[in-house]
């Protein structure tokens, strides 16, 4: 029996697996493919030439995509007193301290981002085995351990994303929804590529970006030419003005 349904197989047949598409072509393929009945997330996957066993080759940071990712973000905040009120006023979905930690230990994980004031890290630290593997552990490097909880909550609600390499040296991030306009997806993609390039560890050796793949929640991956990362918006404008997808290129 096939492991994939008819829609997936049809989408796969439309893709040349040996070819690296331009960002514009890849986005159009994703949008034109008959997919799931729900609005699928468009994801970017980077295979990087990093040896993450070395601390100086690990990649971690945050990014704000210009068009967001089309998802309502639920934020949990560990804070007390005035900072708890600040978090609530900023739109936090759940606010607490030791009581929130107890709820999480009992299985509550209905949130996408966790923020904590520094004085709450003694409480939060005990949740490392629960929050850590899920990428939910507050971290000062990503701005989620801070006394400025209002800004942290607002940023998270606006779609601030955290990225980091996995054990294989890969980075996976959503760049929007399939229903997004081509330009929005392309500009989000370009912003993400620029950030990954900017954050390249100085200790990295050899080829840095080995492969970029775009895919949807239920669709096959499309390889993207990693050398075509500049002037993506111009490519979209030029293609709509006349040149075909084959002749519209991005410098880089």
VMD Tcl script that draws the C-alpha trace (Angstrom):
set ca {
  {0.00 0.00 0.00}
  {1.13 3.54 -0.74}
  {2.24 5.63 2.19}
  {0.87 8.82 0.62}
  {-2.52 9.87 -0.71}
  {-3.49 10.89 -4.23}
  {-2.96 14.61 -3.61}
  {0.59 14.05 -2.33}
  {1.49 11.76 -5.24}
  {0.07 14.22 -7.77}
  {2.03 17.08 -6.19}
  {5.20 14.97 -6.22}
  {4.80 14.18 -9.91}
  {4.67 17.91 -10.70}
  {8.09 18.48 -9.09}
  {11.46 17.79 -10.69}
  {13.32 16.29 -7.74}
  {16.68 16.83 -9.44}
  {16.15 20.54 -9.97}
  {16.70 23.52 -7.66}
  {13.91 26.00 -8.39}
  {14.06 29.75 -8.03}
  {12.17 31.02 -4.94}
  {9.40 32.38 -7.16}
  {8.96 29.10 -9.01}
  {8.95 27.14 -5.75}
  {6.30 29.36 -4.17}
  {4.10 29.15 -7.27}
  {4.40 25.37 -7.33}
  {3.38 25.22 -3.67}
  {0.40 27.51 -4.17}
  {-0.78 25.87 -7.41}
  {-0.68 22.34 -6.00}
  {-3.96 20.83 -4.84}
  {-3.35 20.29 -1.15}
  {-5.21 19.62 2.07}
  {-8.63 21.05 2.85}
  {-7.20 23.31 5.58}
  {-4.88 26.29 5.12}
  {-1.50 24.59 5.23}
  {1.61 26.16 6.74}
  {4.49 26.86 4.35}
  {7.79 25.75 5.88}
  {11.43 26.47 5.02}
  {14.06 23.86 5.86}
  {17.78 24.67 5.77}
  {20.47 21.99 5.70}
  {23.58 23.77 6.94}
  {27.25 22.83 6.85}
  {27.65 23.12 10.60}
  {29.06 20.65 13.09}
  {26.76 21.39 16.00}
  {28.80 19.16 18.32}
  {31.00 22.24 18.59}
  {29.44 25.09 20.58}
  {30.92 27.72 18.26}
  {29.06 26.22 15.28}
  {25.60 26.19 16.81}
  {23.03 28.63 15.49}
  {20.33 30.28 17.57}
  {18.43 33.53 17.37}
  {15.11 35.23 16.75}
  {13.47 36.81 13.74}
  {10.40 38.87 12.92}
  {9.03 38.10 9.47}
  {7.53 41.13 7.67}
  {4.17 39.42 7.08}
  {4.01 37.17 10.14}
  {3.15 33.49 9.84}
  {-0.64 33.62 9.90}
  {-0.96 31.93 13.27}
  {-2.45 33.13 16.54}
  {0.32 32.74 19.12}
  {-0.55 31.78 22.69}
  {1.84 33.21 25.28}
  {2.42 32.02 28.84}
  {4.21 34.36 31.25}
  {5.90 33.58 34.56}
  {5.65 36.78 36.58}
  {4.21 38.24 39.75}
  {2.83 41.57 40.92}
  {3.20 44.55 38.61}
  {4.97 42.48 35.94}
  {2.09 40.00 35.91}
  {-0.36 42.86 35.32}
  {1.92 44.24 32.57}
  {1.87 40.84 30.86}
  {-1.92 40.61 31.06}
  {-2.32 44.12 29.62}
  {-0.01 43.16 26.73}
  {-2.27 40.24 25.87}
  {-0.65 37.23 27.55}
  {-2.95 34.20 27.45}
  {-1.90 32.76 30.82}
  {0.06 34.39 33.63}
  {1.30 32.86 36.85}
  {4.28 31.79 38.92}
  {4.54 28.65 41.04}
  {0.88 27.93 40.29}
  {1.59 28.01 36.54}
  {4.60 25.73 37.00}
  {2.37 23.23 38.83}
  {-0.18 23.30 35.99}
  {2.59 22.60 33.46}
  {3.93 19.72 35.56}
  {0.40 18.31 35.52}
  {0.30 18.44 31.70}
  {-0.80 21.95 30.72}
  {1.04 22.91 27.53}
  {-1.55 24.96 25.66}
  {0.84 27.76 24.66}
  {3.41 28.44 21.94}
  {5.83 30.79 23.73}
  {6.88 31.06 27.37}
  {8.21 34.30 28.85}
  {9.64 34.73 32.36}
  {10.98 37.55 34.48}
  {14.52 36.80 35.74}
  {13.34 36.39 39.33}
  {11.07 33.53 38.21}
  {13.82 31.40 36.67}
  {14.21 29.43 39.89}
  {10.65 28.23 39.34}
  {10.96 27.84 35.59}
  {14.29 26.01 35.78}
  {12.57 23.02 37.36}
  {10.49 22.65 34.18}
  {13.49 22.15 31.92}
  {12.73 18.52 31.17}
  {9.19 19.46 30.11}
  {9.74 22.75 28.29}
  {13.23 22.16 26.88}
  {12.48 19.33 24.41}
  {9.47 21.29 23.14}
  {11.48 24.45 22.51}
  {9.44 26.35 25.10}
  {12.11 27.09 27.71}
  {12.53 30.86 28.27}
  {16.00 32.06 27.35}
  {17.64 35.49 27.78}
  {19.34 35.11 24.37}
  {15.96 35.09 22.66}
  {14.44 37.85 24.78}
  {12.06 35.59 26.66}
  {13.77 36.06 30.03}
  {13.27 39.76 30.70}
  {11.66 42.29 32.98}
  {10.23 43.98 29.88}
  {7.46 41.41 29.69}
  {5.08 43.74 27.86}
  {7.41 43.99 24.87}
  {8.20 40.27 24.98}
  {4.51 39.40 24.87}
  {3.80 41.93 22.11}
  {6.70 40.61 20.01}
  {5.54 37.02 20.43}
  {1.98 37.94 19.49}
  {3.30 39.75 16.40}
  {5.00 36.55 15.25}
  {8.54 36.74 16.61}
  {10.12 33.36 15.90}
  {13.01 31.57 17.53}
  {15.27 29.48 15.32}
  {18.02 27.06 16.24}
  {19.96 24.21 14.67}
  {18.85 20.69 15.47}
  {21.24 17.80 16.05}
  {21.81 17.42 12.33}
  {22.69 21.07 11.74}
  {19.30 21.88 10.22}
  {16.96 24.83 10.78}
  {13.19 24.54 10.30}
  {10.82 27.52 10.35}
  {7.35 28.43 9.06}
  {7.19 31.36 6.65}
  {3.43 31.77 6.39}
  {0.28 30.08 5.15}
  {-0.50 28.69 1.71}
  {-3.24 31.31 1.40}
  {-0.68 34.14 1.64}
  {-0.03 36.19 -1.48}
  {3.10 35.22 -3.47}
  {4.84 38.45 -2.53}
  {4.23 37.95 1.20}
  {5.67 34.42 1.13}
  {8.65 35.53 -0.95}
  {9.44 38.50 1.27}
  {9.18 36.32 4.37}
  {11.48 33.78 2.73}
  {14.00 36.45 1.72}
  {14.04 37.88 5.25}
  {14.68 34.42 6.69}
  {17.51 33.64 4.25}
  {19.17 36.98 4.99}
  {18.96 36.24 8.73}
  {20.45 32.75 8.38}
  {23.31 34.18 6.30}
  {23.85 37.05 8.75}
  {24.00 34.66 11.68}
  {26.63 32.38 10.10}
  {29.04 31.29 12.87}
  {32.59 32.51 12.32}
  {33.82 28.97 13.00}
  {31.78 27.52 10.12}
  {33.91 25.81 7.48}
  {33.19 24.85 3.89}
  {29.84 25.36 2.23}
  {27.45 26.99 4.69}
  {23.98 26.58 3.12}
  {23.95 23.12 1.58}
  {20.27 22.94 0.70}
  {17.02 24.86 1.12}
  {13.67 23.14 0.83}
  {10.20 24.66 0.81}
  {7.20 22.54 1.63}
  {3.67 22.69 3.01}
  {2.24 20.81 5.98}
  {0.99 17.92 3.85}
  {3.03 18.40 0.67}
  {6.36 17.20 -0.74}
  {9.52 19.27 -0.51}
  {10.72 21.54 -3.31}
  {14.44 22.26 -3.51}
  {15.24 25.97 -3.86}
  {18.36 27.43 -5.47}
  {20.22 28.85 -2.47}
  {22.26 31.19 -4.69}
  {19.12 33.12 -5.68}
  {18.45 35.04 -2.52}
  {18.50 38.69 -3.54}
  {15.99 40.94 -5.28}
  {13.19 38.40 -4.85}
  {10.52 41.11 -4.84}
  {11.99 42.46 -8.08}
  {11.75 38.99 -9.60}
  {8.08 38.85 -8.73}
  {7.50 42.28 -10.25}
  {9.46 41.46 -13.39}
  {7.65 38.17 -13.93}
  {4.24 39.83 -13.70}
  {5.37 42.40 -16.23}
  {6.17 39.86 -18.92}
  {9.25 37.60 -18.67}
  {8.57 33.93 -18.09}
  {9.54 32.05 -14.95}
  {12.45 30.55 -16.87}
  {13.99 33.94 -17.63}
  {13.11 35.76 -14.42}
  {16.13 35.33 -12.17}
  {17.42 36.67 -8.92}
  {20.94 37.98 -8.64}
  {23.17 36.38 -6.07}
}
mol new
graphics top color blue
foreach p $ca { graphics top sphere $p radius 0.5 }
foreach p [lrange $ca 0 end-1] q [lrange $ca 1 end] { graphics top cylinder $p $q radius 0.2 }
display resetview
